[in-house]
Amino acid sequence: MPSLQHQLFMLSAQNLGRAVSKDLKRIDTLRWLLEQSTLPFALPKGISLESLTVYGMDAEWVIPEQADRSRAILFLHGGGYTVGSLQTHRAMVAKLALEAGIAALSIDYRLAPEHRFPAA
């Protein structure tokens, strides 16, 4: 049986899909819906976050307790260069970092259409 977290994700994805098909041109609505759909996903225990700025972009270190700091994951979220953020992928990055036992640096790169290619 799928986990409760999986069921919540699928429900969010279905609602997001319906909203997108209704109003594809409203990127701000799509971004808001994606942000809301990820709110139920909590960080795993033993994860700390450190905010920073990298070349003018918001970023955060996602650091498991006992992390091997000699290596790191560089994580760039998906979203077709138009949607996604530190928030939308934070729980996934935390799980990845925890499983790998190393810190992950997640970058909140610039999104289109506000920032045209190659600004991301």
C-alpha positions as a LaTeX table, in Angstrom:
\begin{tabular}{lrrr}
\hline
Residue & $x$ (\AA) & $y$ (\AA) & $z$ (\AA) \\
\hline
Met1 & 0.00 & 0.00 & 0.00 \\
Pro2 & 1.38 & 3.46 & $-0.89$ \\
Ser3 & 2.46 & 5.61 & 2.05 \\
Leu4 & 0.36 & 8.51 & 3.26 \\
Gln5 & 3.06 & 10.87 & 1.99 \\
His6 & 2.82 & 9.30 & $-1.48$ \\
Gln7 & $-0.97$ & 9.57 & $-1.46$ \\
Leu8 & $-0.79$ & 13.26 & $-0.47$ \\
Phe9 & 1.75 & 13.92 & $-3.21$ \\
Met10 & $-0.42$ & 12.23 & $-5.84$ \\
Leu11 & $-3.46$ & 14.21 & $-4.73$ \\
Ser12 & $-1.46$ & 17.44 & $-4.93$ \\
Ala13 & $-0.09$ & 16.52 & $-8.34$ \\
Gln14 & $-3.57$ & 15.78 & $-9.68$ \\
Asn15 & $-4.92$ & 19.09 & $-8.39$ \\
Leu16 & $-1.91$ & 20.91 & $-9.79$ \\
Gly17 & $-2.43$ & 19.25 & $-13.16$ \\
Arg18 & $-6.07$ & 20.33 & $-13.27$ \\
Ala19 & $-5.17$ & 23.90 & $-12.36$ \\
Val20 & $-2.45$ & 24.07 & $-15.00$ \\
Ser21 & $-4.71$ & 22.79 & $-17.75$ \\
Lys22 & $-7.24$ & 25.51 & $-16.87$ \\
Asp23 & $-4.81$ & 28.43 & $-16.86$ \\
Leu24 & $-1.48$ & 27.60 & $-18.46$ \\
Lys25 & $-0.54$ & 31.25 & $-18.97$ \\
Arg26 & $-0.77$ & 32.13 & $-15.29$ \\
Ile27 & 2.74 & 31.22 & $-14.16$ \\
Asp28 & 2.28 & 32.94 & $-10.79$ \\
Thr29 & $-0.72$ & 30.70 & $-10.06$ \\
Leu30 & 1.24 & 27.62 & $-11.07$ \\
Arg31 & 4.14 & 28.61 & $-8.83$ \\
Trp32 & 1.83 & 29.23 & $-5.88$ \\
Leu33 & 0.09 & 25.89 & $-6.36$ \\
Leu34 & 3.39 & 24.05 & $-6.51$ \\
Glu35 & 4.60 & 25.77 & $-3.33$ \\
Gln36 & 1.36 & 24.83 & $-1.55$ \\
Ser37 & 1.52 & 21.23 & $-2.73$ \\
Thr38 & 4.87 & 20.68 & $-1.00$ \\
Leu39 & 3.95 & 22.15 & 2.40 \\
Pro40 & 2.84 & 18.79 & 3.88 \\
Phe41 & 6.30 & 17.28 & 3.41 \\
Ala42 & 8.36 & 17.71 & 6.56 \\
Leu43 & 12.12 & 17.53 & 6.77 \\
Pro44 & 13.52 & 14.26 & 8.07 \\
Lys45 & 14.86 & 14.34 & 11.62 \\
Gly46 & 18.49 & 15.30 & 11.99 \\
Ile47 & 18.57 & 17.84 & 9.14 \\
Ser48 & 19.69 & 21.43 & 9.55 \\
Leu49 & 19.41 & 24.24 & 7.01 \\
Glu50 & 21.84 & 27.11 & 6.42 \\
Ser51 & 20.75 & 29.94 & 4.12 \\
Leu52 & 23.27 & 31.79 & 1.97 \\
Thr53 & 23.63 & 33.73 & $-1.27$ \\
Val54 & 25.58 & 32.33 & $-4.22$ \\
Tyr55 & 26.32 & 34.77 & $-7.06$ \\
Gly56 & 23.23 & 36.81 & $-6.15$ \\
Met57 & 20.90 & 33.78 & $-5.90$ \\
Asp58 & 19.33 & 32.43 & $-2.74$ \\
Ala59 & 20.67 & 29.04 & $-1.75$ \\
Glu60 & 20.72 & 26.73 & 1.23 \\
Trp61 & 22.85 & 24.01 & 2.64 \\
Val62 & 20.86 & 20.97 & 3.69 \\
Ile63 & 23.02 & 19.23 & 6.26 \\
Pro64 & 22.39 & 15.89 & 7.92 \\
Glu65 & 23.84 & 15.25 & 11.38 \\
Gln66 & 27.13 & 13.36 & 11.04 \\
Ala67 & 27.47 & 14.48 & 7.40 \\
Asp68 & 30.76 & 13.86 & 5.63 \\
Arg69 & 31.70 & 17.48 & 4.87 \\
Ser70 & 34.49 & 16.50 & 2.45 \\
Arg71 & 31.90 & 15.89 & $-0.29$ \\
Ala72 & 28.62 & 17.55 & $-1.25$ \\
Ile73 & 25.68 & 17.30 & $-3.60$ \\
Leu74 & 24.91 & 20.28 & $-5.84$ \\
Phe75 & 21.15 & 20.26 & $-6.35$ \\
Leu76 & 19.35 & 22.29 & $-9.01$ \\
His77 & 15.61 & 21.80 & $-8.79$ \\
Gly78 & 13.47 & 20.82 & $-11.75$ \\
Gly79 & 10.64 & 22.88 & $-13.17$ \\
Gly80 & 11.56 & 23.69 & $-16.75$ \\
Tyr81 & 13.27 & 26.93 & $-15.67$ \\
Thr82 & 9.83 & 28.41 & $-14.90$ \\
Val83 & 8.67 & 26.88 & $-11.59$ \\
Gly84 & 10.24 & 25.38 & $-8.50$ \\
Ser85 & 12.14 & 26.78 & $-5.55$ \\
Leu86 & 14.11 & 25.87 & $-2.47$ \\
Gln87 & 10.80 & 25.15 & $-0.72$ \\
Thr88 & 9.31 & 22.92 & $-3.40$ \\
His89 & 12.27 & 20.54 & $-3.35$ \\
Arg90 & 13.54 & 20.95 & 0.24 \\
Ala91 & 12.14 & 17.69 & 1.65 \\
Met92 & 13.43 & 15.69 & $-1.32$ \\
Val93 & 16.90 & 17.26 & $-1.08$ \\
Ala94 & 16.94 & 16.55 & 2.66 \\
Lys95 & 16.08 & 12.90 & 2.11 \\
Leu96 & 18.74 & 12.62 & $-0.60$ \\
Ala97 & 21.39 & 14.24 & 1.61 \\
Leu98 & 20.42 & 12.06 & 4.57 \\
Glu99 & 20.59 & 8.85 & 2.55 \\
Ala100 & 23.93 & 9.85 & 1.02 \\
Gly101 & 25.32 & 11.00 & 4.37 \\
Ile102 & 26.61 & 14.24 & 2.88 \\
Ala103 & 25.45 & 17.86 & 2.73 \\
Ala104 & 23.57 & 19.21 & $-0.28$ \\
Leu105 & 23.74 & 22.73 & $-1.66$ \\
Ser106 & 20.45 & 23.71 & $-3.25$ \\
Ile107 & 20.36 & 26.77 & $-5.53$ \\
Asp108 & 17.25 & 28.87 & $-6.14$ \\
Tyr109 & 18.15 & 29.96 & $-9.66$ \\
Arg110 & 16.37 & 32.71 & $-11.59$ \\
Leu111 & 13.18 & 31.67 & $-13.37$ \\
Ala112 & 11.66 & 32.56 & $-16.72$ \\
Pro113 & 9.82 & 34.47 & $-17.99$ \\
Glu114 & 11.10 & 37.19 & $-15.64$ \\
His115 & 14.66 & 36.15 & $-16.41$ \\
Arg116 & 15.15 & 35.14 & $-20.02$ \\
Phe117 & 17.67 & 32.55 & $-21.20$ \\
Pro118 & 20.52 & 32.24 & $-20.29$ \\
Ala119 & 19.89 & 34.06 & $-16.97$ \\
Ala120 & 18.95 & 30.96 & $-14.96$ \\
\hline
\end{tabular}
